[in-house]
Amino acid sequence: MPSISLTSLLHVARAGLRSQQLNVDAVANNFANINTTGYKRSRAEFHELLSDRLEAPPEGSGRISGQAAGSVLVDNQRIFNQGLIQQSENEWDMAIEGDGFFLVQMPDGSTAYTRDGSFRLDGEGQLTNINGYFLVPNITLPPDTEQTLINTDGTVMVRHRGETEPETIATIELARFANNSGLEKIGENLFKPTDASGEAQLAQPGTEGYGQVVSYALEASNVELSNEVVDLIGAQRAYSLIARAMETSDEMLSIANQLR
């Protein structure tokens, strides 16, 4: 078995430091979004890095083909576990209990998907999320609406002023994907489909495999504080150990140079 040179150890340690820094960044982002409605925690995933997966080892690096070269980040995977459903005082706040995503229309006309059910009425009585993107399908309240009701199957009912019986004016749809983890995060708590996620499959809430809509409620972030603390401590310890290994390798290399 070929020996690993000191310069090779430095390259391995550098790759490890970079990986653990990205790991800490992912955990820190989870911490930052612990109170973000509908947020889904991310987990950094790494693969062993071999020098034959890269370009030819640099001259003088001391690495040979197939030799371990550290680790590399391959994905920040989203974990789509159900978050805690919390009661709200806003009649247009909605949570999904089960699988599915709300649909919102982006300014360019495309559709994005979210678990964040923080919706509001704009000045024209149209339902939008907190960023002003319209819910799909579009829901507009009649001017004479006196009372509203959102059922678990997504039907939106209103009672007109002066009337006793409510009227159904729209039905909310939910989207499902073959692989939620393949969705692309685009910011603002929104996702877009990719080849890895598959195309959106739409259905009415409560349909087999789809979740139900809970009104006057919001889904909390699925970040567990205790788990994130454990992950952060592990990443910090790994970073410290790798930094110490790099320091030791550098000291040994310096001694070797002085002996020449």
N, C-alpha and C positions, 0 to 999 in steps of 0.2 A: 504494500500500500504506500503510495507516495506521501511524503511528509508535507505539512502545510507550512509555508514560509510565514515570517512575521508580517511581511507586507500583505500577504493574503489574509491574515487575521485582521489587519486593519480594515481591509475592504469588507470583510464579513461583519465586523463590528459597526462600520458605518451604515451598512444596509439594515442592521438590527436597530440602530438608533433611529433611523428614519421610520422604520415600521412602528416602533413603540411610540414615537411622536404622533404618528397618524392615529394610533390606537387611543392615545390620550385625547386627541382632538375630537374623535368620535364620541368618547364618553363625556367630554366637556359640553359638546353640543346637546347631548341628551339631558344633561343637568340644566342647560340654559332653557330647554323647552319643557321642563317638568310641569309647567302650568299652561302650556299651549293646548288649546282645545283640539282634540282629535289627532294629536301628534303621535307618530309611531316611531319608537326608538330604533336606532341604527346600531349595527354591530360590525366592526371592522374584521375582515377575514383575510388571512394571509396564506401564502404558499411558500414552500421551500424554494429558494432560488439556486439554480445550478448554473455554472459558468457557461455550459454548452447551450443554455437557453438564451444567452446574450450574444452580442457580437464577440468576435475573437478577443480573448483576454488581453488587456493592454500589455505591451512589452515591459518587462520588469515588474509586473504585478505579483509574480510568484504563483499565479493560479494556472491550473491546467483544465482541459476539457472534462466536464462531468463532475468537477470538484464543487463542494458546497460553497455557496457565495452569499449566504445570509437568507433573508426573507423579503417578500415583496407583497404589497397590498394588492389584492385582486378584486375586492368588492367591499362596499359599505352596504351590507344587506339590511333591508327594512324588516322589522318584526311586526307583523300585523295582528298581534293578540288584541282581544277586546279590552278597551279601557273601561274604567268605572263610569257608569251613567249617573250623572248628578242632576238634581232638580234645578230648574231655572224659573225666573219670573217673567221672562219674555215669551209671549205667545207664539212667536215664530222661531224660537230655538228648537232644534230637532236633533235627536240622536238616533243612530242606527244600532239596534240590538241584534247582532248577528253579522252575516257577511253582506258586503255591498258598499257602494260609494254613491254620494250625491253627484249630480252632473251640473256643471256651471259653464256658461258661455264666456270665452275669453274675448278681449277687444278685437282680435283678428278673426273672430267668427268660429274658431276651433273650440272643441270641448275639452275641459279638464275635469278631473275627478278628485273628490275630497271626502274625508270623514268628518270634517268640521261643519257642523250644522248650525253655525251662528248666522242666522238670516235676519234681514230687516226689510221694511218697506221703504222704497224711495219716494220722492215727491209725487210720482204719478201712480202710486199704489202698486208698483211692481216689486216682486220679491227678489232681493239680491243678497249676496253674502257681504261680509264686512268690508270687502275691497271693492264693492260696487258691481260685481259680476252677476249677471242674471242666472237664476236657477233655471235648469232645463228639465221639463218643458216650462216655458214662461208662464208665470202665474200673476195675473193682474186682478186686484180686488175691485168690485163694482163700487162706485162712489157712495151708494146708499147702504153699504155693509155695516151692520150693527154688531154682529158676533161671528166669530170664526171657530172652526173645529178641524183639527187634523187627526184622522184616524190612523190606526196602526198599519192599515193596508195602503196608506199613502193618499187616500182620497181627501181632498180639501173641500170643506163645506162652509157655506156662509149663510147667515140669516139676514135677509134684507130688512130695512127699517119698516116697521108697520106690519110685518108678516110673522107668523108663528113657526112655519115649517122651513127647515134649512134646505139649501140647494147645493148640489155638488158642482163645483166650477172647474176642477182640475184633478188630476191624479199624478202624484209624484212617482218618478221612476228611479230605480236603483240599477247600478251597473256592477257586474261581477267580471272577474278575469280568471283565466286558467291558472295563472301564477302571479299572485299579488307582488311577490318579491321582485319580479321583473319590471315593475312600473318605474318610470323615470321621475324623480323628484324635481320639480321645476320652481320650487319656492312658494311662499304664501300658503303653505299647507296643501298644495295642489300636486297632482300627479298626471302624467300622460302615459298612454300605452306604448309599448315597444314590441319588437318581435318576441322578446323573452316572456312578456306578460300575456301576449295574445290580444285579440280584439275584445272590446267591451261587449258583454252580453246583457241586454236590458230586459227588465221584467218589473212587474208591480211588487212592492214590498209584501212579504208574507208568502210569495210564491215559493215552492219547494227549493230550498237551498239559499234563498234570499232572506235577509234580516227584516225586522219590522221597524217602523218609524215610531219613535217615542217623542211626543210633543211636550213642550215645557221642560225640556231636558237637553243636556249636552254630554258628549262623551269626553271624559278627561284623558289626558296623556297616559299612555301605558308604560311610562318610565317608572321603575321601582327604585326608589332612592337607595335602599340597602344593597341591591344588586350592583348599581352603578358605583357605589363606594368601593365594593369589593373589586370590581373591574379596574377602577382607577388605581387602587393600591397595588394590584398586580402589575399594571402597566408601568407604574412609577418604579417599582422594585426591579422589574426587568430592565428598564432604562438605566437605572443606577448600576446594575451589574454589568451591562454591556459597556457603559462608559468606563467602568473600572477596568474591564478587559482591554479596551482600546488604550487606556492610559498605560497599563502594564506592557502591552505590546510595543507602544511607542518608546517606553523606557528601555526595553530589551533591545530594540532596534538601534537606539542611540548608543547603548553600550557596545553593540556589535560593530558599529561604525568606528568607535573610538579604538577598538582592538585591531583595526586594519593597519 
